[in-house]
Amino acid sequence: MQNKSMLMIPGPTPVPESVLLAMAQHPVGHRGQDFNQIVSEVSQNLKWLHQTKEDVLILTASGTGAMEAAIINFLSFGDSILIGNNGKFGERWVNTAHAFGLKVDEITAEWGKPLNPEIFKTKLVNDKDKKIKAVIVTHSETSTGVFNDLETINKYTKAHGKALIIVDAVTSLGTTDLPIDEWGLDVVASGSQKGYMIPPGLGFVSVSQKAWKVYQNSNLPKFYLDLGAYKKAINKNSFPFTPPVNLIYGLQIALKMMKAEGLTQMFTRHEKLARATRAGIRALGLDLLAADESASHAITTVSSSKIDITSICRIMEEKFDIVLAAGQDHMKGKIFRIGHLGFVCERDILTTITCLETTLQLLGDTNIVPGKAVSEALKFLL
Ligand SMILES: *Cc1c(COP(=O)(O)O)cnc(C)c1O
C-alpha cells in the first residue's frame, strides 16, 4: 500500500512527524542570528546525548564521512593502527585507513562473533616503542548485530598510554550507554539516520582534549573535513560551510524528544525491544546470528536453516509493507536484519513478529504455533 512502508532496517530509521514538519519549513540564512540560536541549543543537547562536555562537531556527510574525518584529522602518513574487523563496517575502517596510506594491523573475528579484547591487549602490551597511534573499534557492528566489548578494549588502550581510541558508534549512539567522557573515548563517530530519529545527511564527531593535541601534528590531507574549522565555527554557534539547515531543524526537535524521554529510558527501551525481538524470533524457530551476551540493542540478525531468507524479506515487503535489511557480502541470502533503533516502539516489534509469523506460515512452515512468538516477545515488554 502506498505510503504505508514501515522501515525496520538499521538506517535510515523512521522519522517522527514533528521532525518531518520542522524540516518542511523554509530555510533561514545560515549566517543569521536566528540560526545561531538554533545551533547553540542543538550543540548543548548534542553534548548531553553524547555524554561529553566537549563539542560534538556536525558534518554534512553520512556516517562514513564522520569515519573518514576521524582518520584524517588525528593520524599521519605511515602511522600504525589497530583496527577491529568483524563485519562490513570494521572492513570499511580498514579500507578507509588504507586509502590514506596507514599501516593497518587488523584484529578479526568471524562475522557474527565479537572481537576478542585479549588480542588487543597482547598487541598493545607488546608495543614497547609505542608505535601504535590509534585503536579503532566498531561498537555495534551493524552488518551482523554484534556488540564489541568497547569498554574492555578501551581499558587496554588506556593502559598503552599513547594510542587514541577511535570509535564507530553509528548504531550505538542513542541506543546504548556510551559514556564518552567517563570512559575517555578520544574520537567518536556517528550518523544521523540511525539513532537520532532524523533522515540521512549528518555525521557527528566528538573529540577529546588528547585527540585535539594530536590533531596539531596530523599531516594527512584534509579540507572539507578538517575538524579544526568545525571546532572554530561551533564555538560561534556556526558552521564553516553551508549546513543542511532543514536537517538541523529536524535535529533540534529530535533532541528535544530525546531529552523528554531521558538517556536511561532510551537505553532501556532499546534493550527491551532487542530482547523482545530475540524472544519472538526464537519462538518462530528461526536462528539468531549473535549470541545473547554480544547482541546489539539496535539490530537483530536472523538466519534459518529451513526457510529461504530472501523469500521471507520479499513477502514481508510485498504483503505487509515491512522493510527488513538483507545480509551484506557473503551474508547475502543467509541472514536478514531487523533494525529497532531510534523512533521505534513496542508496537513496531509486535507488528513485525506477527507479520513474520504469518510470512513463515505462507512459506509452508507447519511448525508455527499461532500467537506463541508474540507472547514470548511480550514477556519482555509488559
Ligand atoms: C551506517 C553505519 C555507518 C555509516 O554508513 P553511512 O552509509 O555512511 O551512513 C558506519 N558504521 C556503522 C556501524 C553503521 O551502521
The ligand as an SDF file (V2000), in Angstrom:
LIG
                    3D

 15 15  0  0  0  0  0  0  0  0999 V2000
   25.5040    3.0510    8.9390 C   0  0  0  0  0  0  0  0  0  0  0  0
   26.8450    2.8000    9.5340 C   0  0  0  0  0  0  0  0  0  0  0  0
   27.9790    3.5350    9.1540 C   0  0  0  0  0  0  0  0  0  0  0  0
   27.9500    4.6430    8.1530 C   0  0  0  0  0  0  0  0  0  0  0  0
   27.3520    4.3530    6.9760 O   0  0  0  0  0  0  0  0  0  0  0  0
   26.8180    5.5350    6.0310 P   0  0  0  0  0  0  0  0  0  0  0  0
   26.0950    4.8010    4.9890 O   0  0  0  0  0  0  0  0  0  0  0  0
   27.9810    6.2730    5.5330 O   0  0  0  0  0  0  0  0  0  0  0  0
   25.9480    6.3910    6.8920 O   0  0  0  0  0  0  0  0  0  0  0  0
   29.1710    3.2660    9.7860 C   0  0  0  0  0  0  0  0  0  0  0  0
   29.2760    2.3380   10.7400 N   0  0  0  0  0  0  0  0  0  0  0  0
   28.2170    1.6210   11.1550 C   0  0  0  0  0  0  0  0  0  0  0  0
   28.4140    0.6200   12.2490 C   0  0  0  0  0  0  0  0  0  0  0  0
   26.9640    1.8370   10.5680 C   0  0  0  0  0  0  0  0  0  0  0  0
   25.9070    1.1490   10.9940 O   0  0  0  0  0  0  0  0  0  0  0  0
  1  2  1  0
  2  3  1  0
  2 14  2  0
  3  4  1  0
  3 10  2  0
  4  5  1  0
  5  6  1  0
  6  7  2  0
  6  8  1  0
  6  9  1  0
 10 11  1  0
 11 12  2  0
 12 13  1  0
 12 14  1  0
 14 15  1  0
M  END
$$$$
